């Protein structure tokens, strides 16, 4: 009987250490995931701004080139009219010929150029509008007072406001996010908050009461366990 107890004790100690290491690694993964999501969101915002500036610059260049192109095409169409006017023709036919050349050179190239310009602008508008069709992440549904804070900071603020009470994940979620948050974003936000609470517990930022409840007060956490 004595030998059996001596064998089980080292095994239990090893298992406890392995579980602690596994919990630490899980906390690190959760923290890195939150950081990666924040970086990706910043990159998406930056790409949207870049696309807007690119579209504006292209429009300005095209508008500068349009008058030059139209003038060159009109001059090219008018050259045959100059040669025809040198022939011994009557005044009336010459006036009619010059009128025809002027009408053709001024209307057709301008219409074609305007149609091409409108097509290019509509294409750029569609490309610029594409980022708005992406589904919004949970960050877009934060309450205004938490919009500029990281999620760990927002959770800490909620716990500090009522430091003598215990909070579960759902209560913190409702305190940080708007009511109209979609189900997909709500589920992701719930997982994020759970990870933040787990990491903060390991860093001794707060205490755990009943299953899934946390508080800044050790007494409140103990009272929750006893209830």
Backbone as JSON, one array per atom type, in Angstrom:
{
  "sequence": "XXXXXXXXXXXXXXXXXXXXXXXXXXXXXXXXXXXXXXXXXXXXXXXXXXXXXXXXXXXXXXXXXXXXXXXXXXXXXXXXXXXXXXXXXXXXXXXXXXXXXXXXXXXXXXXXXXXXXXXXXXXXXXXXXXXXXXXXXXXXXXXXXXXXXXXXXXXXXXXXXXXXXXXXXXXXXXXXXXXXXXXXXXXXXXXXXXXXXXXXXXXXXXXXXXXXXXXXXXXXXXXXXXX",
  "N": [[0.83, -1.2, 0.0], [1.93, 1.25, 0.76], [3.93, 1.56, -1.19], [2.41, 1.94, -3.48], [1.29, 4.51, -3.11], [3.57, 6.13, -3.18], [4.31, 5.91, -5.82], [2.2, 7.08, -7.23], [2.24, 9.77, -6.46], [4.49, 11.24, -7.71], [3.58, 11.0, -10.32], [1.17, 12.45, -10.32], [2.18, 14.99, -9.76], [3.73, 15.53, -12.04], [1.74, 15.52, -14.02], [0.24, 17.73, -13.22], [2.06, 19.81, -13.67], [2.33, 19.62, -16.44], [-0.24, 20.28, -17.24], [-0.34, 22.93, -16.39], [1.58, 24.09, -18.05], [0.36, 23.67, -20.51], [-1.91, 25.27, -20.21], [-0.73, 27.8, -20.05], [0.38, 28.01, -22.62], [-1.96, 28.0, -24.14], [-3.05, 30.42, -23.33], [-1.15, 32.19, -24.37], [-1.51, 31.73, -27.11], [-4.11, 32.72, -27.43], [-3.72, 35.43, -26.82], [-1.96, 36.2, -28.87], [-3.62, 35.78, -31.03], [-5.56, 37.76, -30.7], [-3.96, 40.04, -31.04], [-3.14, 39.65, -33.7], [-5.58, 39.88, -35.05], [-6.18, 42.58, -34.57], [-4.08, 43.84, -35.95], [-4.62, 42.99, -38.58], [-7.07, 44.25, -38.99], [-6.32, 46.95, -38.89], [-4.72, 46.99, -41.17], [-6.6, 46.47, -43.18], [-8.13, 48.81, -43.03], [-6.2, 50.68, -43.78], [-5.69, 49.88, -46.44], [-8.14, 50.52, -47.6], [-8.1, 53.33, -47.45], [-5.88, 53.85, -49.06], [-6.84, 52.94, -51.54], [-8.81, 54.87, -51.99], [-7.28, 57.24, -52.3], [-5.77, 56.52, -54.54], [-7.75, 56.31, -56.52], [-8.61, 58.98, -56.64], [-6.3, 60.34, -57.57], [-5.99, 59.18, -60.13], [-8.29, 60.09, -61.45], [-7.79, 62.84, -61.56], [-5.55, 62.98, -63.26], [-6.63, 61.97, -65.64], [-8.57, 63.91, -66.26], [-6.91, 66.08, -66.84], [-5.68, 65.21, -69.17], [-7.72, 65.0, -71.03], [-8.57, 67.53, -72.39], [-6.25, 68.05, -73.97], [-6.07, 65.78, -75.62], [-8.49, 65.95, -77.07], [-8.1, 68.37, -78.43], [-5.91, 67.72, -80.06], [-7.02, 65.74, -81.74], [-9.04, 67.19, -83.05], [-7.52, 69.1, -84.43], [-6.21, 67.37, -86.16], [-8.34, 66.51, -87.77], [-9.0, 68.85, -89.03], [-7.01, 69.44, -90.85], [-7.32, 68.32, -93.55], [-9.35, 70.05, -94.42], [-8.09, 72.5, -94.76], [-6.48, 72.0, -97.0], [-8.42, 71.54, -98.96], [-9.61, 74.03, -99.19], [-7.86, 75.49, -100.75], [-8.33, 74.89, -103.39], [-9.87, 75.92, -106.51], [-12.82, 76.71, -105.84], [-16.3, 77.57, -105.51], [-17.64, 80.12, -103.29], [-19.83, 79.33, -101.71], [-19.89, 76.39, -101.77], [-17.42, 76.01, -100.47], [-17.93, 77.04, -97.92], [-19.9, 75.25, -97.07], [-18.41, 72.88, -97.05], [-16.41, 73.45, -95.15], [-18.05, 73.76, -92.93], [-19.06, 71.14, -92.65], [-16.74, 69.71, -92.02], [-16.01, 70.89, -89.62], [-18.14, 70.22, -87.92], [-18.01, 67.39, -87.83], [-15.48, 66.97, -86.68], [-15.69, 68.11, -84.18], [-17.8, 66.93, -82.81], [-17.86, 64.0, -82.88], [-15.29, 62.93, -81.83], [-15.37, 64.11, -79.27], [-17.69, 63.0, -78.14], [-17.01, 60.25, -78.11], [-14.8, 60.34, -76.41], [-15.96, 61.26, -74.03], [-17.69, 59.12, -73.45], [-15.82, 57.06, -73.05], [-14.47, 58.1, -70.85], [-16.52, 58.13, -68.9], [-17.0, 55.38, -68.61], [-14.55, 54.52, -67.54], [-14.53, 55.91, -65.12], [-16.78, 54.8, -63.83], [-15.88, 52.18, -63.55], [-13.71, 52.53, -61.81], [-15.12, 53.47, -59.61], [-16.6, 51.23, -58.89], [-14.55, 49.49, -58.13], [-13.52, 50.86, -55.95], [-15.65, 50.7, -54.21], [-15.8, 48.09, -53.41], [-14.45, 47.19, -50.94], [-16.33, 47.96, -48.97], [-18.25, 46.01, -49.01], [-17.45, 43.9, -47.49], [-17.89, 41.7, -44.73], [-18.45, 43.0, -41.51], [-16.25, 42.99, -38.71], [-16.11, 42.01, -35.2], [-15.06, 44.24, -33.97], [-16.29, 46.5, -35.02], [-18.61, 46.85, -33.65], [-18.31, 47.77, -31.13], [-19.12, 49.75, -28.26], [-19.24, 53.36, -28.38], [-17.62, 54.52, -26.34], [-15.7, 52.6, -25.9], [-14.43, 52.28, -28.28], [-11.86, 53.12, -29.0], [-10.24, 51.67, -27.4], [-8.36, 48.71, -26.54], [-9.56, 45.3, -26.46], [-8.88, 43.89, -24.0], [-8.44, 46.15, -22.36], [-10.97, 47.32, -22.35], [-12.5, 45.33, -21.06], [-11.28, 45.38, -18.55], [-12.02, 47.96, -17.71], [-14.8, 47.68, -17.39], [-14.91, 45.82, -15.26], [-13.67, 47.33, -13.28], [-15.48, 49.37, -12.79], [-17.47, 48.26, -11.23], [-16.22, 47.02, -8.9], [-16.73, 45.42, -6.71], [-18.39, 43.41, -7.45], [-19.38, 40.38, -9.23], [-18.84, 39.22, -12.55], [-20.09, 37.63, -15.47], [-19.26, 36.22, -18.72], [-21.24, 36.93, -20.59], [-22.47, 39.18, -19.43], [-20.38, 41.06, -19.44], [-19.97, 41.25, -22.19], [-22.38, 42.46, -23.04], [-22.02, 44.9, -21.82], [-19.98, 46.07, -23.19], [-20.4, 45.96, -25.96], [-22.66, 46.96, -28.64], [-26.28, 46.56, -28.79], [-27.22, 45.65, -31.24], [-25.45, 43.87, -32.4], [-24.46, 41.4, -34.76], [-25.12, 37.8, -34.86], [-22.93, 36.18, -35.6], [-20.7, 37.88, -35.19], [-21.13, 38.34, -32.49], [-20.66, 35.8, -31.35], [-17.94, 35.48, -31.9], [-16.91, 37.65, -30.47], [-17.61, 36.88, -27.88], [-15.93, 34.66, -27.48], [-13.48, 35.96, -27.59], [-13.58, 37.62, -25.33], [-13.72, 35.69, -23.31], [-11.17, 34.56, -23.58], [-9.6, 36.77, -22.92], [-10.31, 37.13, -20.22], [-9.37, 34.73, -19.16], [-6.61, 34.97, -19.58], [-6.06, 37.28, -18.06], [-6.67, 36.3, -15.52], [-4.6, 34.48, -15.07], [-2.56, 36.26, -14.93], [-3.04, 37.45, -12.56], [-4.77, 39.65, -12.48], [-7.45, 39.74, -11.84], [-10.02, 37.9, -10.05], [-11.44, 34.59, -9.9], [-14.75, 33.53, -9.59], [-17.67, 31.74, -9.31], [-18.19, 29.25, -11.9], [-17.11, 30.63, -14.85], [-17.36, 33.26, -13.96], [-16.09, 36.44, -12.88], [-14.14, 38.77, -10.92], [-12.84, 41.83, -9.52], [-12.57, 41.85, -6.86], [-11.42, 39.82, -4.27], [-12.98, 38.93, -2.17], [-15.6, 39.1, -3.15], [-15.43, 37.19, -5.16], [-14.97, 34.87, -3.65], [-17.34, 34.81, -2.16], [-19.09, 34.33, -4.2], [-18.43, 31.72, -4.89], [-19.2, 30.41, -2.6], [-21.9, 30.72, -2.57]],
  "CA": [[0.0, 0.0, 0.0], [2.84, 2.4, 0.82], [4.6, 1.7, -2.49], [1.45, 2.48, -4.46], [1.16, 5.95, -2.91], [4.8, 6.79, -3.61], [4.35, 5.92, -7.29], [1.18, 7.97, -7.76], [2.53, 11.17, -6.17], [5.25, 11.87, -8.81], [2.75, 11.06, -11.53], [0.25, 13.57, -10.17], [2.95, 16.23, -9.87], [4.08, 15.72, -13.46], [0.52, 15.87, -14.74], [-0.12, 19.11, -12.87], [2.97, 20.72, -14.38], [1.98, 19.6, -17.87], [-1.48, 21.04, -17.41], [-0.01, 24.35, -16.25], [2.27, 24.51, -19.28], [-0.65, 23.71, -21.57], [-2.75, 26.45, -19.99], [0.06, 28.98, -20.42], [0.46, 28.06, -24.09], [-3.28, 28.39, -24.64], [-3.19, 31.86, -23.08], [-0.3, 32.88, -25.34], [-2.18, 31.63, -28.41], [-5.25, 33.64, -27.42], [-3.2, 36.8, -26.87], [-1.44, 36.45, -30.22], [-4.76, 35.84, -31.95], [-6.15, 39.09, -30.55], [-3.04, 40.99, -31.67], [-3.2, 39.46, -35.14], [-6.84, 40.44, -35.54], [-6.06, 44.04, -34.54], [-3.18, 44.24, -37.04], [-5.33, 42.8, -39.84], [-8.1, 45.29, -39.11], [-5.63, 48.19, -39.25], [-4.26, 46.88, -42.56], [-7.76, 46.63, -44.06], [-8.48, 50.23, -43.05], [-5.18, 51.37, -44.57], [-5.91, 49.57, -47.84], [-9.3, 51.29, -48.06], [-7.67, 54.71, -47.65], [-5.0, 53.85, -50.24], [-7.69, 52.82, -52.72], [-9.47, 56.16, -52.2], [-6.3, 58.17, -52.84], [-5.42, 56.07, -55.89], [-8.86, 56.67, -57.39], [-8.62, 60.44, -56.79], [-5.17, 60.72, -58.41], [-6.25, 58.75, -61.51], [-9.31, 60.98, -62.01], [-7.17, 64.13, -61.84], [-4.69, 62.82, -64.44], [-7.49, 61.78, -66.81], [-9.19, 65.18, -66.6], [-5.89, 66.93, -67.45], [-5.34, 64.71, -70.49], [-8.86, 65.08, -71.94], [-8.54, 68.67, -73.31], [-5.14, 67.92, -74.91], [-6.41, 64.76, -76.6], [-9.55, 66.45, -77.93], [-7.52, 69.39, -79.31], [-5.08, 67.07, -81.08], [-7.88, 65.07, -82.72], [-9.72, 68.21, -83.85], [-6.53, 69.65, -85.37], [-5.98, 66.37, -87.2], [-9.48, 66.48, -88.67], [-9.1, 70.11, -89.76], [-5.96, 69.57, -91.87], [-7.86, 68.17, -94.91], [-10.17, 71.21, -94.76], [-7.18, 73.54, -95.24], [-6.07, 71.65, -98.36], [-9.56, 71.69, -99.87], [-9.91, 75.45, -99.38], [-6.94, 76.05, -101.73], [-8.8, 74.61, -104.74], [-10.75, 76.97, -107.04], [-14.22, 76.38, -105.66], [-17.15, 78.7, -105.2], [-17.69, 80.46, -101.87], [-20.86, 78.54, -101.02], [-19.41, 75.02, -101.49], [-16.35, 76.03, -99.47], [-18.55, 77.23, -96.6], [-20.54, 74.0, -96.69], [-17.38, 71.89, -96.74], [-15.82, 73.79, -93.85], [-19.04, 73.47, -91.9], [-19.12, 69.7, -92.42], [-15.53, 69.27, -91.34], [-16.04, 71.39, -88.24], [-19.12, 69.44, -87.16], [-17.52, 66.03, -87.61], [-14.3, 66.94, -85.81], [-16.0, 68.57, -82.83], [-18.82, 66.13, -82.12], [-17.57, 62.58, -82.73], [-14.23, 62.62, -80.84], [-15.78, 64.51, -77.92], [-18.64, 62.01, -77.62], [-16.28, 59.02, -77.81], [-13.95, 60.57, -75.24], [-16.81, 61.33, -72.84], [-18.16, 57.77, -73.14], [-14.7, 56.31, -72.48], [-14.2, 58.63, -69.51], [-17.56, 57.69, -67.96], [-16.78, 53.96, -68.33], [-13.41, 54.37, -66.63], [-14.91, 56.38, -63.79], [-17.67, 53.82, -63.2], [-15.07, 51.03, -63.17], [-12.98, 52.88, -60.59], [-16.07, 53.57, -58.5], [-16.93, 49.87, -58.45], [-13.39, 48.94, -57.43], [-13.41, 51.52, -54.66], [-16.77, 50.32, -53.34], [-15.73, 46.68, -53.02], [-14.15, 46.93, -49.53], [-17.48, 48.16, -48.1], [-19.09, 44.83, -49.01], [-16.94, 42.89, -46.58], [-18.6, 41.58, -43.47], [-17.77, 43.72, -40.45], [-15.84, 42.18, -37.58], [-16.68, 42.39, -33.91], [-14.56, 45.56, -33.54], [-17.17, 47.56, -35.5], [-19.82, 46.91, -32.83], [-17.98, 48.27, -29.8], [-19.74, 51.01, -27.88], [-18.34, 54.48, -28.68], [-16.65, 54.78, -25.27], [-14.64, 51.58, -25.94], [-13.98, 52.11, -29.66], [-10.42, 53.38, -29.11], [-9.53, 50.82, -26.45], [-8.25, 47.29, -26.87], [-10.56, 44.52, -25.74], [-8.48, 43.72, -22.59], [-8.65, 47.4, -21.63], [-12.42, 47.5, -22.18], [-12.93, 44.38, -20.02], [-10.78, 45.89, -17.28], [-12.83, 49.12, -17.33], [-16.09, 47.18, -16.9], [-14.71, 45.22, -13.94], [-13.31, 48.37, -12.31], [-16.65, 50.18, -12.46], [-18.19, 47.57, -10.15], [-15.14, 46.14, -8.43], [-17.18, 44.52, -5.65], [-19.36, 42.49, -8.02], [-18.84, 39.37, -10.13], [-19.39, 39.34, -13.9], [-19.84, 36.53, -16.39], [-18.88, 36.67, -20.07], [-22.39, 37.57, -21.25], [-22.68, 40.52, -18.86], [-19.31, 41.93, -19.94], [-20.24, 41.46, -23.61], [-23.46, 43.45, -23.16], [-21.54, 46.18, -21.32], [-18.94, 46.59, -24.08], [-20.86, 45.99, -27.34], [-24.02, 47.44, -28.89], [-27.27, 45.5, -28.78], [-27.5, 45.19, -32.59], [-24.33, 43.08, -32.93], [-24.94, 40.16, -35.37], [-24.82, 36.59, -34.11], [-21.57, 35.72, -35.89], [-19.77, 38.77, -34.48], [-21.34, 38.13, -31.06], [-19.97, 34.57, -30.95], [-16.5, 35.74, -31.91], [-16.61, 38.55, -29.35], [-17.71, 36.1, -26.65], [-14.69, 33.88, -27.36], [-12.38, 36.89, -27.29], [-13.7, 38.05, -23.93], [-13.35, 34.54, -22.48], [-9.71, 34.45, -23.62], [-9.04, 37.89, -22.16], [-10.51, 36.84, -18.8], [-8.47, 33.64, -18.78], [-5.24, 35.5, -19.52], [-5.99, 38.18, -16.91], [-6.66, 35.49, -14.3], [-3.24, 33.94, -14.9], [-1.68, 37.39, -14.59], [-3.5, 37.96, -11.26], [-5.45, 40.93, -12.62], [-8.74, 39.59, -11.19], [-10.24, 36.61, -9.39], [-12.52, 33.81, -10.49], [-15.76, 33.05, -8.67], [-18.31, 30.57, -9.89], [-17.73, 28.93, -13.25], [-17.35, 31.68, -15.83], [-17.57, 34.56, -13.33], [-14.83, 37.06, -12.49], [-14.29, 39.99, -10.14], [-11.61, 42.43, -9.01], [-12.57, 41.67, -5.4], [-11.31, 38.42, -3.86], [-14.11, 38.59, -1.3], [-16.76, 38.87, -4.0], [-15.23, 35.91, -5.83], [-15.18, 33.81, -2.65], [-18.76, 34.77, -1.85], [-19.76, 33.69, -5.34], [-18.19, 30.28, -4.79], [-19.93, 29.87, -1.45], [-23.35, 30.83, -2.78]],
  "C": [[0.87, 1.26, 0.0], [3.53, 2.64, -0.51], [3.67, 2.3, -3.52], [1.32, 3.99, -4.31], [2.4, 6.69, -3.38], [4.9, 6.85, -5.11], [3.38, 6.94, -7.85], [1.52, 9.44, -7.55], [3.38, 11.83, -7.26], [4.43, 12.0, -10.07], [1.79, 12.24, -11.47], [0.98, 14.9, -10.31], [3.31, 16.54, -11.31], [2.87, 16.15, -14.26], [0.11, 17.32, -14.46], [0.76, 20.12, -13.6], [2.64, 20.77, -15.86], [0.71, 20.4, -18.13], [-1.23, 22.54, -17.29], [0.67, 24.88, -17.5], [1.27, 24.63, -20.42], [-1.54, 24.94, -21.43], [-2.02, 27.73, -20.38], [0.15, 29.13, -21.93], [-0.87, 28.48, -24.69], [-3.51, 29.89, -24.45], [-2.36, 32.67, -24.07], [-0.93, 32.87, -26.73], [-3.33, 32.62, -28.49], [-4.79, 35.09, -27.54], [-2.69, 37.14, -28.26], [-2.56, 36.55, -31.24], [-5.42, 37.21, -31.9], [-5.27, 40.14, -31.23], [-3.09, 40.88, -33.19], [-4.47, 40.06, -35.73], [-6.79, 41.96, -35.58], [-5.18, 44.53, -35.69], [-3.88, 44.1, -38.39], [-6.39, 43.86, -40.05], [-7.47, 46.62, -39.49], [-5.18, 48.16, -40.71], [-5.43, 47.04, -43.54], [-8.18, 48.1, -44.15], [-7.49, 51.02, -43.9], [-5.37, 51.12, -46.05], [-7.1, 50.34, -48.41], [-8.91, 52.74, -48.34], [-6.77, 54.82, -48.88], [-5.81, 53.79, -51.52], [-8.39, 54.14, -53.03], [-8.51, 57.17, -52.82], [-5.9, 57.8, -54.26], [-6.49, 56.47, -56.89], [-8.88, 58.17, -57.66], [-7.51, 60.91, -57.72], [-5.42, 60.36, -59.87], [-7.27, 59.66, -62.18], [-8.69, 62.32, -62.4], [-6.3, 64.06, -63.09], [-5.52, 62.72, -65.69], [-8.12, 63.1, -67.23], [-8.19, 66.14, -67.24], [-5.59, 66.52, -68.88], [-6.46, 64.9, -71.5], [-8.8, 66.29, -72.88], [-7.43, 68.55, -74.35], [-5.47, 66.92, -76.01], [-7.46, 65.27, -77.58], [-9.01, 67.49, -78.9], [-6.69, 68.77, -80.41], [-5.93, 66.4, -82.14], [-8.59, 66.07, -83.61], [-8.77, 68.82, -84.87], [-6.26, 68.68, -86.51], [-7.1, 66.32, -88.21], [-9.56, 67.74, -89.53], [-8.06, 70.25, -90.86], [-6.49, 69.36, -93.28], [-8.69, 69.37, -95.32], [-9.31, 72.34, -95.3], [-6.75, 73.27, -96.67], [-7.21, 71.86, -99.34], [-9.83, 73.15, -100.16], [-8.99, 76.1, -100.4], [-7.41, 75.82, -103.16], [-9.77, 75.7, -105.2], [-12.21, 76.55, -106.98], [-14.99, 77.65, -105.36], [-17.21, 78.93, -103.69], [-18.69, 79.6, -101.12], [-20.42, 77.12, -100.77], [-18.31, 75.0, -100.44], [-16.93, 76.18, -98.07], [-19.2, 75.95, -96.12], [-19.52, 72.96, -96.27], [-16.74, 72.16, -95.39], [-16.78, 73.5, -92.71], [-19.12, 72.0, -91.59], [-17.91, 69.22, -91.65], [-15.55, 69.69, -89.88], [-17.0, 70.57, -87.39], [-18.6, 68.06, -86.84], [-16.39, 66.0, -86.59], [-14.65, 67.33, -84.38], [-16.94, 67.65, -82.09], [-18.38, 64.71, -81.85], [-16.45, 62.3, -81.72], [-14.66, 62.99, -79.42], [-16.74, 63.5, -77.32], [-17.94, 60.71, -77.24], [-15.44, 59.18, -76.55], [-14.77, 60.62, -73.96], [-17.32, 59.95, -72.45], [-17.05, 56.94, -72.5], [-14.4, 56.77, -71.06], [-15.23, 58.15, -68.5], [-17.4, 56.22, -67.62], [-15.64, 53.77, -67.33], [-13.77, 54.82, -65.22], [-15.82, 55.39, -63.08], [-16.9, 52.59, -62.76], [-14.29, 51.32, -61.89], [-13.91, 52.98, -59.4], [-16.44, 52.2, -57.97], [-15.78, 49.26, -57.67], [-13.26, 49.56, -56.04], [-14.48, 51.06, -53.69], [-16.68, 48.89, -52.84], [-15.41, 46.47, -51.55], [-15.35, 47.09, -48.6], [-18.37, 46.95, -48.04], [-18.6, 43.75, -48.07], [-17.75, 42.87, -45.29], [-17.78, 42.24, -42.36], [-17.43, 42.79, -39.3], [-16.42, 42.71, -36.29], [-16.23, 43.77, -33.46], [-15.51, 46.69, -33.93], [-18.4, 47.75, -34.6], [-19.51, 47.28, -31.38], [-18.75, 49.55, -29.51], [-18.75, 52.16, -28.09], [-17.27, 54.71, -27.6], [-15.5, 53.77, -25.26], [-14.01, 51.45, -27.33], [-12.47, 52.27, -29.82], [-9.59, 52.55, -28.14], [-9.39, 49.41, -27.0], [-9.27, 46.52, -26.04], [-10.14, 44.24, -24.3], [-8.7, 44.98, -21.76], [-10.13, 47.63, -21.36], [-12.95, 46.58, -21.08], [-12.5, 44.88, -18.65], [-11.61, 47.08, -16.79], [-14.17, 48.67, -16.75], [-15.95, 46.6, -15.5], [-14.4, 46.27, -12.88], [-14.51, 49.22, -11.9], [-17.45, 49.57, -11.31], [-17.24, 46.52, -9.56], [-15.59, 45.16, -7.35], [-18.23, 43.52, -6.14], [-18.65, 41.47, -8.9], [-19.57, 39.49, -11.47], [-19.1, 38.05, -14.67], [-19.57, 37.1, -17.78], [-20.03, 37.43, -20.74], [-22.61, 38.99, -20.74], [-21.62, 41.5, -19.37], [-19.54, 42.25, -21.41], [-21.31, 42.53, -23.8], [-23.02, 44.83, -22.69], [-20.57, 46.85, -22.29], [-19.46, 46.79, -25.5], [-22.3, 46.51, -27.44], [-24.99, 46.27, -28.95], [-27.47, 44.88, -30.16], [-26.37, 44.35, -33.19], [-24.85, 41.76, -33.51], [-24.46, 38.92, -34.6], [-23.39, 36.12, -34.34], [-20.53, 36.56, -35.15], [-19.91, 38.6, -32.97], [-20.59, 36.89, -30.57], [-18.47, 34.77, -30.9], [-16.1, 36.63, -30.74], [-16.67, 37.81, -28.02], [-16.43, 35.29, -26.42], [-13.51, 34.77, -27.0], [-12.4, 37.31, -25.82], [-13.31, 36.91, -22.99], [-11.83, 34.36, -22.44], [-9.05, 35.56, -22.8], [-9.17, 37.64, -20.66], [-9.58, 35.74, -18.32], [-7.03, 34.13, -18.63], [-5.08, 36.41, -18.3], [-5.97, 37.44, -15.59], [-5.27, 34.93, -14.03], [-2.25, 35.04, -14.52], [-2.09, 38.07, -13.29], [-4.11, 39.36, -11.35], [-6.81, 40.91, -11.95], [-8.88, 38.17, -10.65], [-11.44, 35.92, -10.03], [-13.46, 33.32, -9.38], [-16.36, 31.75, -9.18], [-17.82, 30.36, -11.32], [-18.12, 30.04, -14.23], [-17.6, 33.05, -15.26], [-16.24, 35.1, -12.79], [-15.12, 38.36, -11.75], [-12.91, 40.51, -9.75], [-11.48, 42.23, -7.5], [-12.45, 40.19, -5.05], [-12.47, 37.99, -2.97], [-15.36, 38.3, -2.12], [-16.65, 37.53, -4.72], [-15.47, 34.75, -4.87], [-16.66, 33.67, -2.29], [-19.54, 34.1, -2.98], [-19.6, 32.18, -5.3], [-19.01, 29.65, -3.67], [-21.43, 29.87, -1.66], [-23.92, 29.58, -3.45]]
}
